[in-house]
Amino acid sequence: MDTYASAFDSSRPAVALVGAGAMARALGLRLAEAGYPIQAVVSRSRGPAERLAQTLGAPLASDRLSDIPQVPLVVLAVPDDQIADLADTLTGAPRSWQGAVVLHLSGAQPAALLEPLRQEGARTLSFHPLQAVTADADARTLKGVAVGVEGEPPGVAAGIELAVGLGMRYLVVSAADKPRYHLAAAMASNFLVTLMGMVQEVLASIDIDRRSAMTLLEPLLRGTLANLTATSPEDALTGPVARGDLGTLRAHGLALRKDLPHLVPAYAALSLETVRLAVRAGTLPPDQAEDVLALMERMVTLPLPHVPTPGQPGGPRPPVPSRATG
């Protein structure tokens, strides 16, 4: 097994951030709290760079890539479709890249996008925090979370060293596996948000607003997550599909067709995957599984009643915003 010397001359090297969005803020705060001095924030727009620099205590804020200082660690916190062009542009910056560590934060794109900088002598890698981050992130947002590290061995070694220094867990991912790694992350985070949007829409149809809906559902969601964490999806699965309860499933289908027909395809698709899970778990015998699948097929193939889309007169109501209370 190859071994590599520390990627940095000190245990807490100085950092330059390129980008000033939500992930730049979250990682910048984590770096600063862990003792990594932030020397510069560079962004396309000077205003966001100045605000983030002030938050992080960085002495330099700029909208010019030529201002990136000669620091050992450069973080490219930019959208995926900008990484390759940015890496190419940075090769013309008035600084040396020899021995520097340069990383991007994309979960889907490989470290190979930074090849121009690697050719200049940098250790390059992708460093993807496995966390949903919003604009109000703080120093705790990334503490203890996992990070996907990918790249050539010297870059991966630097990424592991950085993850340990930040109090994060790490997972080494190959470039070939990265699309599936990111697919899993997107399904776990993004599709859960989509699912809750659908759930809130169903509850809005019986006059339960968003805040009330979350108050009702939070214990259920936390209990489900606790069961998943403690066991497995097969062991955590409950509900009418797992029981083969055709009567309840028909009632669901009729309610959707009557009041929320646009959700029928999503309900049926999720039910089909739930059948697969229940069969693997051994809770749903094959003959009952066939009955559930046949019901779902009928649900999506029978012509749906014409109902205006949400927001149109007579259409399903979107989730009702909660009223602010004084």
NORLIN-V338865 format. One record per backbone hydrogen bond with DSSP energy under -1.0 kcal/mol. NH is the residue of the N-H (numbers start at 1). CO is the residue of the C=O. If there is no record, write none. Layout:
nh:co
NH:CO
NH:CO
This chain:
nh:co
15:37
16:73
17:40
18:75
19:42
25:21
26:22
27:23
28:24
29:25
30:26
31:27
32:28
33:29
34:30
35:32
36:31
39:15
40:15
41:60
42:17
43:62
49:45
50:46
51:47
52:48
53:49
54:50
55:51
56:52
57:53
58:53
62:41
67:64
68:65
71:69
73:14
74:101
75:16
76:103
77:18
82:79
83:80
86:82
87:83
88:84
89:85
90:86
92:89
93:90
95:93
99:121
100:97
101:72
102:123
103:74
104:125
105:76
113:110
114:111
115:112
117:114
118:114
119:115
121:118
122:117
123:100
125:102
126:150
127:104
128:148
130:146
131:129
137:134
141:138
144:167
145:142
147:169
148:128
149:171
150:126
156:152
157:153
158:154
159:155
160:156
161:157
162:158
163:159
164:160
165:161
166:162
167:164
168:163
169:145
171:147
173:149
178:174
181:177
182:178
183:179
184:180
185:181
186:182
187:183
188:184
189:185
190:186
191:186
193:189
194:190
195:191
196:192
197:193
198:194
199:195
200:196
201:197
202:198
203:199
204:200
205:201
206:203
207:204
208:203
210:320
213:209
214:210
215:211
216:212
217:213
218:214
221:217
222:218
223:219
224:220
225:221
226:222
227:223
228:224
229:225
230:226
231:227
236:232
237:233
243:239
245:240
246:244
249:245
250:246
251:247
252:248
253:249
254:250
255:251
256:252
257:253
258:254
259:255
260:256
263:260
264:261
267:263
268:264
269:265
270:266
271:267
272:268
273:269
274:270
275:271
276:272
277:273
278:274
279:275
280:276
281:277
283:278
284:278
289:285
290:286
291:287
292:288
293:289
294:290
295:291
296:292
297:293
298:294
299:295
300:296
301:297
302:298
312:309
315:312
